[in-house]
Amino acid sequence: MSLTPSILVTGANGQLGSELKKITQEFPQFNFTFCTRQELPLEDEQAISNYLEAHQYDFLINCAAYTAVDKAESERELAFQINATSVGLLAAICRDNNTKFLHFSTDYVFDGNATEPYKTDDATNPQTVYGASKLKGEKLAMDENSDAIIIRTSWVYSSYGKNFVKTMLRLFQEKEEISVVNDQIGSPTYAKDLADVTMKIIASGQWYEGIFHFSNEGIISWFDFANAIKEISRSNCKINPIPTSAYPTPAKRPGYSVLNKSKIQQLYGIQFRDWKESLTDCLNEISS
């Protein structure tokens, strides 16, 4: 390892990559390099190999992902290329170059039929192309690099990119009345909190390989989430609760997406912020 450990972050322009970029000054003990999809195209295996063999890093945080859940149903090949094939490749190159590999996955690897929070070792059963591609990425990462860390998360939002919070704010401006599903249950994750946790893990000096779960604290529906966004942003838009059956989408949404976070808490001493506190911070960030 070099005197100042170096970290490569892929997917630099996404929600998580953007939040990591914003907190680099809090971790001056590391040198950061951020790569966008243009700079490191994950569908180009040769480009990945060439880049990582030319630059030596101590850590690679892979924030790059294909996240268009509905579009993935018709772009299966591309979703699997980015979420699976390239993940396996990154994991293997990190193994060969003695680089610690940290990757992110999703609640969509489960079928959403549970009644209590999913543990890290619960049976997976993805119901969508997106979920299947992310699960394949997990498997390839661990097959190629048994030292990898994978963090599954859910309902990610931030002041960057496209997400539920920003969609709601836009709809509140455009419409007097909207409908939001109230029978899909989960826990939101503020990408800034996920970025903080990621860096706490790396800065801890403790590396426990395997799969972890992280989200903010609290169990709500999308309808509850929309109402909180409305309340904090002081909107007058009327929100109607509807069942999933009234809002069909190309990709099936999990009915239950709550993740059991005890493992990351026990091994890394992670404290979880309440979802509403984090949402308030994000909305303040957006409005400023």
C-alpha positions as CSV (number, residue, x, y, z in Angstrom):
1,M,0.0,0.0,0.0
2,S,1.1,3.6,-0.7
3,L,1.6,6.1,2.1
4,T,-1.7,7.7,1.2
5,P,-4.2,5.0,0.3
6,S,-5.9,5.6,-3.0
7,I,-9.6,5.1,-3.7
8,L,-11.2,4.7,-7.2
9,V,-14.9,5.5,-7.3
10,T,-16.8,4.4,-10.5
11,G,-20.2,5.8,-11.4
12,A,-19.0,9.3,-10.3
13,N,-22.1,11.1,-11.6
14,G,-24.7,8.9,-10.0
15,Q,-26.5,9.6,-6.7
16,L,-24.0,7.8,-4.6
17,G,-20.9,8.8,-6.5
18,S,-22.0,12.4,-6.3
19,E,-22.5,12.1,-2.5
20,L,-19.1,10.5,-2.1
21,K,-17.5,13.3,-4.1
22,K,-19.0,15.8,-1.7
23,I,-17.6,14.2,1.5
24,T,-14.0,13.7,0.3
25,Q,-12.7,16.6,2.4
26,E,-13.8,14.8,5.5
27,F,-11.4,12.0,4.7
28,P,-8.1,13.7,3.9
29,Q,-6.2,10.5,4.7
30,F,-7.2,9.1,1.3
31,N,-6.5,10.1,-2.4
32,F,-9.7,9.9,-4.4
33,T,-10.2,9.4,-8.2
34,F,-13.7,9.6,-9.6
35,C,-14.6,8.0,-12.9
36,T,-17.7,8.5,-14.9
37,R,-19.3,6.0,-17.3
38,Q,-17.8,8.0,-20.2
39,E,-14.3,7.8,-18.7
40,L,-14.6,4.1,-17.7
41,P,-17.3,2.5,-19.9
42,L,-18.5,-0.6,-18.1
43,E,-19.7,-2.2,-21.2
44,D,-16.1,-2.2,-22.6
45,E,-14.3,-5.0,-20.8
46,Q,-11.0,-4.2,-22.4
47,A,-11.2,-0.6,-21.4
48,I,-11.8,-1.7,-17.8
49,S,-8.8,-4.1,-17.8
50,N,-6.5,-1.5,-19.4
51,Y,-7.4,1.3,-17.0
52,L,-7.1,-0.7,-13.8
53,E,-3.9,-2.3,-14.8
54,A,-2.4,1.1,-15.6
55,H,-3.5,2.7,-12.3
56,Q,-3.0,1.0,-9.0
57,Y,-5.6,1.6,-6.3
58,D,-5.9,0.4,-2.7
59,F,-9.7,0.5,-2.8
60,L,-12.4,0.4,-5.6
61,I,-15.9,1.6,-4.7
62,N,-18.2,0.5,-7.5
63,C,-21.1,2.9,-7.6
64,A,-21.8,2.3,-11.3
65,A,-25.0,0.5,-12.1
66,Y,-27.9,0.1,-14.5
67,T,-30.8,1.3,-12.4
68,A,-33.7,1.8,-14.9
69,V,-35.9,-0.9,-13.3
70,D,-38.6,-0.8,-15.9
71,K,-36.4,-0.2,-18.9
72,A,-34.3,-3.3,-17.9
73,E,-37.2,-5.5,-18.8
74,S,-36.5,-4.6,-22.5
75,E,-32.8,-4.0,-22.2
76,R,-31.8,-7.2,-20.5
77,E,-28.4,-7.6,-22.2
78,L,-27.3,-4.1,-21.2
79,A,-28.5,-4.5,-17.6
80,F,-26.6,-7.8,-17.2
81,Q,-23.5,-6.3,-18.8
82,I,-23.3,-3.4,-16.4
83,N,-24.8,-5.0,-13.3
84,A,-23.2,-8.4,-13.6
85,T,-20.5,-9.1,-16.2
86,S,-18.6,-5.9,-15.5
87,V,-18.9,-6.4,-11.7
88,G,-17.3,-9.8,-12.0
89,L,-14.5,-8.3,-14.1
90,L,-13.9,-5.4,-11.6
91,A,-13.9,-7.9,-8.7
92,A,-11.4,-10.2,-10.5
93,I,-9.0,-7.3,-11.5
94,C,-9.2,-6.0,-7.9
95,R,-8.2,-9.5,-6.7
96,D,-5.3,-9.7,-9.0
97,N,-4.1,-6.2,-8.1
98,N,-4.5,-6.5,-4.3
99,T,-7.3,-3.8,-4.4
100,K,-10.1,-4.0,-1.9
101,F,-13.5,-4.2,-3.8
102,L,-16.7,-2.7,-2.4
103,H,-19.9,-2.9,-4.4
104,F,-23.6,-2.1,-4.0
105,S,-26.7,-4.2,-4.5
106,T,-30.4,-3.9,-3.9
107,D,-33.5,-5.1,-2.1
108,Y,-34.7,-6.3,-5.6
109,V,-32.7,-9.5,-5.2
110,F,-35.6,-10.7,-2.9
111,D,-39.1,-11.5,-4.0
112,G,-40.8,-8.9,-1.7
113,N,-43.1,-11.5,-0.1
114,A,-41.5,-11.4,3.4
115,T,-43.3,-10.3,6.5
116,E,-40.1,-9.4,8.5
117,P,-36.9,-7.7,7.6
118,Y,-34.7,-9.6,5.1
119,K,-31.4,-10.9,6.7
120,T,-28.3,-11.0,4.6
121,D,-28.4,-14.8,4.3
122,D,-32.1,-15.1,3.5
123,A,-33.0,-16.9,0.2
124,T,-33.0,-14.6,-2.8
125,N,-35.6,-14.7,-5.5
126,P,-35.6,-11.7,-7.9
127,Q,-38.8,-11.0,-9.8
128,T,-37.4,-8.6,-12.3
129,V,-34.5,-8.3,-14.9
130,Y,-33.0,-5.6,-12.8
131,G,-33.1,-7.7,-9.6
132,A,-31.8,-10.7,-11.5
133,S,-28.9,-8.7,-13.0
134,K,-27.9,-7.3,-9.5
135,L,-28.0,-10.8,-8.0
136,K,-25.8,-12.2,-10.7
137,G,-23.4,-9.3,-10.0
138,E,-23.3,-10.2,-6.3
139,K,-22.5,-13.8,-7.2
140,L,-19.9,-13.0,-9.8
141,A,-18.2,-10.5,-7.4
142,M,-18.0,-13.1,-4.6
143,D,-17.0,-15.9,-7.0
144,E,-14.2,-13.8,-8.4
145,N,-13.1,-12.1,-5.2
146,S,-14.1,-13.8,-1.9
147,D,-12.7,-10.7,-0.1
148,A,-15.3,-8.3,-1.6
149,I,-17.8,-6.3,0.4
150,I,-21.3,-5.9,-1.0
151,I,-23.9,-3.5,0.6
152,R,-27.5,-4.0,-0.3
153,T,-29.7,-1.0,0.0
154,S,-33.2,0.2,-0.8
155,W,-35.3,3.2,-1.9
156,V,-32.2,5.4,-2.6
157,Y,-32.6,9.1,-3.1
158,S,-30.5,12.3,-2.9
159,S,-30.3,15.8,-4.2
160,Y,-28.6,14.4,-7.3
161,G,-29.9,12.4,-10.2
162,K,-33.4,11.1,-10.7
163,N,-35.3,9.7,-7.7
164,F,-38.6,9.5,-5.9
165,V,-38.1,12.6,-3.8
166,K,-37.2,14.8,-6.8
167,T,-40.1,13.3,-8.8
168,M,-42.5,14.2,-6.0
169,L,-41.3,17.8,-5.8
170,R,-41.8,18.2,-9.5
171,L,-45.3,16.7,-9.4
172,F,-46.2,18.9,-6.5
173,Q,-45.4,21.9,-8.7
174,E,-47.2,20.6,-11.8
175,K,-50.4,19.0,-10.3
176,E,-53.0,19.7,-7.7
177,E,-53.6,16.0,-7.1
178,I,-51.5,12.8,-7.5
179,S,-51.8,9.1,-6.5
180,V,-49.1,7.1,-4.8
181,V,-49.1,3.4,-4.0
182,N,-49.7,2.6,-0.3
183,D,-49.1,-1.2,-0.3
184,Q,-45.4,-1.4,-1.0
185,I,-43.5,-1.2,2.2
186,G,-39.8,-0.4,2.8
187,S,-37.1,1.9,4.2
188,P,-35.7,4.9,2.3
189,T,-32.0,5.4,2.1
190,Y,-30.5,8.9,1.8
191,A,-27.4,8.4,-0.5
192,K,-25.4,10.8,1.6
193,D,-25.9,8.5,4.6
194,L,-24.8,5.5,2.5
195,A,-21.8,7.4,1.3
196,D,-20.9,8.2,5.0
197,V,-21.2,4.5,6.0
198,T,-19.1,3.4,3.0
199,M,-16.3,5.7,4.0
200,K,-16.6,4.7,7.7
201,I,-16.1,1.1,6.7
202,I,-13.0,1.9,4.6
203,A,-11.6,4.3,7.2
204,S,-12.2,1.8,10.1
205,G,-9.2,-0.3,9.0
206,Q,-11.4,-3.4,9.5
207,W,-12.4,-5.3,6.4
208,Y,-15.1,-7.9,6.9
209,E,-15.8,-9.5,3.5
210,G,-19.4,-10.5,2.6
211,I,-22.9,-9.1,2.2
212,F,-24.3,-6.3,4.4
213,H,-27.6,-4.4,4.5
214,F,-28.0,-0.7,5.0
215,S,-30.9,1.8,4.9
216,N,-32.2,4.5,7.1
217,E,-34.3,3.6,10.1
218,G,-38.1,3.2,9.8
219,I,-40.7,1.2,7.9
220,I,-43.1,3.1,5.6
221,S,-45.0,2.9,2.4
222,W,-44.4,5.1,-0.7
223,F,-47.6,6.9,0.2
224,D,-46.1,7.7,3.6
225,F,-42.9,8.8,2.0
226,A,-44.8,11.1,-0.4
227,N,-46.8,12.6,2.4
228,A,-43.6,13.4,4.4
229,I,-42.1,15.1,1.3
230,K,-45.3,17.1,1.0
231,E,-45.3,18.1,4.6
232,I,-41.6,19.1,4.8
233,S,-41.7,21.0,1.5
234,R,-45.0,22.7,2.5
235,S,-46.9,21.6,-0.6
236,N,-50.7,21.8,-1.0
237,C,-50.9,19.0,-3.5
238,K,-53.4,16.3,-2.6
239,I,-52.0,12.8,-2.4
240,N,-54.4,9.8,-2.9
241,P,-53.4,6.3,-1.7
242,I,-53.8,3.6,-4.3
243,P,-53.0,-0.1,-4.5
244,T,-50.1,-1.4,-6.7
245,S,-52.8,-3.0,-9.0
246,A,-54.0,0.5,-9.9
247,Y,-50.5,1.5,-11.1
248,P,-49.1,-1.3,-13.4
249,T,-45.4,-1.1,-14.4
250,P,-43.3,-3.2,-16.8
251,A,-41.2,-4.5,-13.8
252,K,-42.9,-5.9,-10.7
253,R,-42.2,-3.9,-7.6
254,P,-41.5,-5.7,-4.3
255,G,-44.4,-5.5,-1.8
256,Y,-42.0,-5.7,1.1
257,S,-38.4,-4.3,1.0
258,V,-37.3,-3.9,4.6
259,L,-33.7,-5.0,5.2
260,N,-32.3,-6.4,8.5
261,K,-29.3,-4.2,9.3
262,S,-28.0,-5.9,12.4
263,K,-24.9,-7.3,10.7
264,I,-23.5,-3.9,9.7
265,Q,-24.4,-2.5,13.1
266,Q,-22.6,-5.3,15.0
267,L,-19.4,-5.5,12.9
268,Y,-19.0,-1.8,12.1
269,G,-20.9,-0.1,15.0
270,I,-23.0,1.8,12.4
271,Q,-25.8,4.0,13.8
272,F,-28.9,4.5,11.6
273,R,-30.5,7.8,11.2
274,D,-34.3,8.0,11.2
275,W,-35.6,8.3,7.6
276,K,-37.5,11.5,8.3
277,E,-34.4,13.3,9.7
278,S,-32.4,12.3,6.6
279,L,-35.3,13.3,4.3
280,T,-35.4,16.7,6.0
281,D,-31.7,17.2,5.4
282,C,-32.0,16.2,1.7
283,L,-34.9,18.6,1.1
284,N,-33.0,21.4,2.8
285,E,-30.1,20.6,0.5
286,I,-32.3,20.7,-2.6
287,S,-34.0,24.0,-1.6
288,S,-30.7,25.7,-0.9
